[in-house]
Amino acid sequence: MPRSLWGWGDAGQALELEPLARRVRPFFGELEVENEAGLRVPKPRVGIPSELAAFASSEERDRAAHCWGKGYPDRLRGFRGDFSAAPDFVARPRDEAEVSSVLEIAEREELCVVPFGGGSSVVRGVECVLGPKQRGAVSMDLERLDRVLEIDDVSRAARIQAGVFGPALEQQLGAFTLRHFPQSFEYSTLGGWIVTRAGGHFATVTTHIDELVESVRMLTPRGLWQTRRLPATGAGPDAVRLVCGSEGTLGVVTEAWMRIRKRPQHRAGASVHFEDWNQAVAATRAVAQSGLNPANCRLLDPAEVMVNEVAPDGSAVLVLGFESDEYDVQPWLERALKLCAAGRVEQKAAAAWRESFLKGPYLQDAMIRLGVLADTFETACTWSAFPKLYEAVTEALREHAMLSCRFTHVYPDGPAPYFTFITNAKKGGELEQWAELKQRATDAVLNAGGTVTHHHAVGRTHKDGWSRERPEPYARALGAMKRELDPAGVLNPGVLL
Ligand SMILES: Cc1cc2nc3c(=O)[nH]c(=O)nc-3n(C[C@H](O)[C@H](O)[C@H](O)COP(=O)(O)OP(=O)(O)OC[C@H]3O[C@@H](n4cnc5c(N)ncnc54)[C@H](O)[C@@H]3O)c2cc1C
C-alpha cells in the first residue's frame, strides 16, 4: 500500500471512522464524513536541468508527495486536493557529489532547494516557498542516503547516512541501538532529526538528538562543514550544535557519527494515578530532580488520560520506566515510587498509553475526515513558571477547544508540556480557525515564560514567535552565518530567518 499523499504513513493503516465517531460524538455531536478530493498540482515552472536528469523526477504524484509536511494545515490542504506549493521537480541524489551538483545548479538556475527527509515537519519546514528572484523549487529527497556505513563498537558510535528512516536505521545497527524514537520514528530520518533537534524516547537527560551526535558532515553551498569525532571539546561555540537546529538553511547534512548503545535487557515500569493534578506535578518534579533519570517519565493530565482512554477515573497519570543493558533497574523504580507516595500505583495504564501513542499519528487524519480540528503544540518552562503557564494556556483556549496536556520530557529545572486541542472545524474556514487557535496558544506560552517549541522546530510556523524569545544580536549573527554559507539564499528561504 503506498504512502498517503496527505495523511500519516501507509494509507492501509488509516483508523476506522465509525468507532472513532462514536467515541467523539458526546463532545462534538453528529459528524459528517468527508471524502478525499482529487489532486490539483500546478504545472512545473521550470524543467529539470540536464545535469540532474539521471536522479530527478517531475512526475505529478511525486511532486505532490513533496509539497506539504504533516501539520494540521498541511494535511487539510492535501485532503482537499490542494498541492499548490509542489516543487517543480524532486531530486534524489545518490551520493555527496550529486548533493553538491543540485546546490550548484540551483544557484546557477535561480532555484530554491528544500532538503526533504521523511517530510514529517509540522512547522512548514519542507514547503517550497521561493526567495526573491527565484524561478522555481527543487525538493531534495535524501532517501537514497540510507545506510549505516561503519560501527565503532569500542567507542560505541556509528557513522550513518542522513536519509535513513528510523526502522531501517535500527535494523542496520544490529546489537546496538540509537534509541531515538520520536512519535514520527517510522516516517522520519536521521538528517531530519538532527537539523530539527528532535526529541525522542528518553524523557530525561538524552532528550534531544543533539546529545547523540558525535560529529556531523554537512555540505553547504560554500564548502564542507565536517566536524572531528570527539566525545567532548571545550573549543569555542560548538560546531556540531550549530548544525543541530539549522533546519536545512545552512547546508545539507549527509552523514553523522552517532552515539549508540546496547539494546536494553532490563526494564521496570509502573504508572501512578493521582487524584490531584498539583500533587502529580510535584511528584514528577521530585522524580526529575532526584538524579534517578528514568527513561520514561510522562505525566498525563486528567483530560489527556480521558482522551487517550488510559483510565476511566478522572485521575492524572504518571508513566514511569527505567531501563539498562547492564543491571536490574527495579531498585531505581522503587526509589522513584517512594517519591510518588501521594498517588496509587497501577500497571495497566502504561500499556493503554503506549497503544494510544502509537495510533496518535493516524488519529489526526481520521479527525480531518470527520470534520474535527485536532492539533498539538509543545513548549518547555521552569517548574516555577509552570503553574501560571498551564493556567494561561487553559484560559486562552478554554472557550475555543477541548484541551489536554502531558509532559513529554522533564528536566531538573522544568517540564516540557505538550498540549492537544480539539474542536469542531468550521467548514471552509478551518485554516483561519487553526491560525487563531495557534496564535492564542503561542501568545499564552510566550507571555508565561515558555519557549515557542521544545522539539517541533521553528520552520516557518514558529518564526515570529521565536523572534520574540531570542536575543537580537544572536539573530543578526545567525543571519550573517546564513549569508556566508549560502549567499544566494538557495536553501529553504523563509525557514528560521
Ligand atoms: C505524527 C507526528 C509525530 C511527531 N513526533 C515527534 C516527536 O516525538 N519528536 C520530535 O522531535 N518531532 C516529532 N514530530 C516532528 C517531526 O517528525 C520532526 O521534526 C522530525 O525530526 C523531522 O524529520 P524528517 O526526516 O521527517 O524531516 P523533514 O520533515 O523532511 O524535514 C524537516 C526540516 O529539516 C530539513 N531537512 C531534512 N533533512 C535534512 C538534511 N539531511 N539536511 C538538511 N536539512 C534537512 C527540511 O528542509 C525541513 O526544514 C512529529 C511529527 C508528526 C507528524
The ligand as an SDF file (V2000), in Angstrom:
LIG
                    3D

 53 58  0  0  0  0  0  0  0  0999 V2000
    2.6700   12.4920   13.9700 C   0  0  0  0  0  0  0  0  0  0  0  0
    3.9400   13.2300   14.2430 C   0  0  0  0  0  0  0  0  0  0  0  0
    4.6480   12.9590   15.4020 C   0  0  0  0  0  0  0  0  0  0  0  0
    5.8370   13.6460   15.6680 C   0  0  0  0  0  0  0  0  0  0  0  0
    6.5240   13.3330   16.7930 N   0  0  0  0  0  0  0  0  0  0  0  0
    7.6800   13.9670   17.0590 C   0  0  0  0  0  0  0  0  0  0  0  0
    8.4350   13.6450   18.2180 C   0  0  0  0  0  0  0  0  0  0  0  0
    8.0800   12.7620   19.0000 O   0  0  0  0  0  0  0  0  0  0  0  0
    9.5850   14.3240   18.4240 N   0  0  0  0  0  0  0  0  0  0  0  0
   10.0190   15.2900   17.5590 C   0  0  0  0  0  0  0  0  0  0  0  0
   11.0670   15.8620   17.7900 O   0  0  0  0  0  0  0  0  0  0  0  0
    9.3110   15.6270   16.4720 N   0  0  0  0  0  0  0  0  0  0  0  0
    8.1780   14.9830   16.1750 C   0  0  0  0  0  0  0  0  0  0  0  0
    7.4800   15.3100   15.0540 N   0  0  0  0  0  0  0  0  0  0  0  0
    8.0060   16.3190   14.1270 C   0  0  0  0  0  0  0  0  0  0  0  0
    8.9590   15.7420   13.0450 C   0  0  0  0  0  0  0  0  0  0  0  0
    8.7670   14.3410   12.9240 O   0  0  0  0  0  0  0  0  0  0  0  0
   10.4140   16.0510   13.3940 C   0  0  0  0  0  0  0  0  0  0  0  0
   10.6410   17.4290   13.2200 O   0  0  0  0  0  0  0  0  0  0  0  0
   11.4350   15.2430   12.5870 C   0  0  0  0  0  0  0  0  0  0  0  0
   12.6950   15.4470   13.1510 O   0  0  0  0  0  0  0  0  0  0  0  0
   11.5010   15.6080   11.1120 C   0  0  0  0  0  0  0  0  0  0  0  0
   12.2600   14.6120   10.4310 O   0  0  0  0  0  0  0  0  0  0  0  0
   12.0390   14.3460    8.8820 P   0  0  0  0  0  0  0  0  0  0  0  0
   13.0890   13.3890    8.4370 O   0  0  0  0  0  0  0  0  0  0  0  0
   10.6460   13.9760    8.6030 O   0  0  0  0  0  0  0  0  0  0  0  0
   12.3810   15.7720    8.2830 O   0  0  0  0  0  0  0  0  0  0  0  0
   11.5460   16.6390    7.2480 P   0  0  0  0  0  0  0  0  0  0  0  0
   10.1870   16.8810    7.7600 O   0  0  0  0  0  0  0  0  0  0  0  0
   11.6880   16.0670    5.8990 O   0  0  0  0  0  0  0  0  0  0  0  0
   12.3900   17.9960    7.3150 O   0  0  0  0  0  0  0  0  0  0  0  0
   12.3850   18.8130    8.4590 C   0  0  0  0  0  0  0  0  0  0  0  0
   13.2980   20.0260    8.2090 C   0  0  0  0  0  0  0  0  0  0  0  0
   14.6420   19.5850    8.0880 O   0  0  0  0  0  0  0  0  0  0  0  0
   15.1870   19.8560    6.8020 C   0  0  0  0  0  0  0  0  0  0  0  0
   15.9670   18.6630    6.4540 N   0  0  0  0  0  0  0  0  0  0  0  0
   15.5400   17.3680    6.4110 C   0  0  0  0  0  0  0  0  0  0  0  0
   16.6010   16.5580    6.1670 N   0  0  0  0  0  0  0  0  0  0  0  0
   17.6890   17.3320    6.0700 C   0  0  0  0  0  0  0  0  0  0  0  0
   19.0880   17.0920    5.8450 C   0  0  0  0  0  0  0  0  0  0  0  0
   19.5770   15.8660    5.6730 N   0  0  0  0  0  0  0  0  0  0  0  0
   19.9400   18.1570    5.8120 N   0  0  0  0  0  0  0  0  0  0  0  0
   19.4940   19.4280    5.9840 C   0  0  0  0  0  0  0  0  0  0  0  0
   18.1950   19.7110    6.1910 N   0  0  0  0  0  0  0  0  0  0  0  0
   17.3070   18.6780    6.2460 C   0  0  0  0  0  0  0  0  0  0  0  0
   13.9830   20.1250    5.9070 C   0  0  0  0  0  0  0  0  0  0  0  0
   14.2870   21.0100    4.8590 O   0  0  0  0  0  0  0  0  0  0  0  0
   12.9960   20.7340    6.8990 C   0  0  0  0  0  0  0  0  0  0  0  0
   13.2100   22.1090    7.0730 O   0  0  0  0  0  0  0  0  0  0  0  0
    6.2900   14.6400   14.7620 C   0  0  0  0  0  0  0  0  0  0  0  0
    5.5710   14.9010   13.5920 C   0  0  0  0  0  0  0  0  0  0  0  0
    4.4100   14.2040   13.3320 C   0  0  0  0  0  0  0  0  0  0  0  0
    3.6630   14.4940   12.0660 C   0  0  0  0  0  0  0  0  0  0  0  0
  1  2  1  0
  2  3  1  0
  2 52  2  0
  3  4  2  0
  4  5  1  0
  4 50  1  0
  5  6  2  0
  6  7  1  0
  6 13  1  0
  7  8  2  0
  7  9  1  0
  9 10  1  0
 10 11  2  0
 10 12  1  0
 12 13  2  0
 13 14  1  0
 14 15  1  0
 14 50  1  0
 15 16  1  0
 16 17  1  0
 16 18  1  0
 18 19  1  0
 18 20  1  0
 20 21  1  0
 20 22  1  0
 22 23  1  0
 23 24  1  0
 24 25  2  0
 24 26  1  0
 24 27  1  0
 27 28  1  0
 28 29  2  0
 28 30  1  0
 28 31  1  0
 31 32  1  0
 32 33  1  0
 33 34  1  0
 33 48  1  0
 34 35  1  0
 35 36  1  0
 35 46  1  0
 36 37  1  0
 36 45  1  0
 37 38  2  0
 38 39  1  0
 39 40  1  0
 39 45  2  0
 40 41  1  0
 40 42  2  0
 42 43  1  0
 43 44  2  0
 44 45  1  0
 46 47  1  0
 46 48  1  0
 48 49  1  0
 50 51  2  0
 51 52  1  0
 52 53  1  0
M  END
$$$$
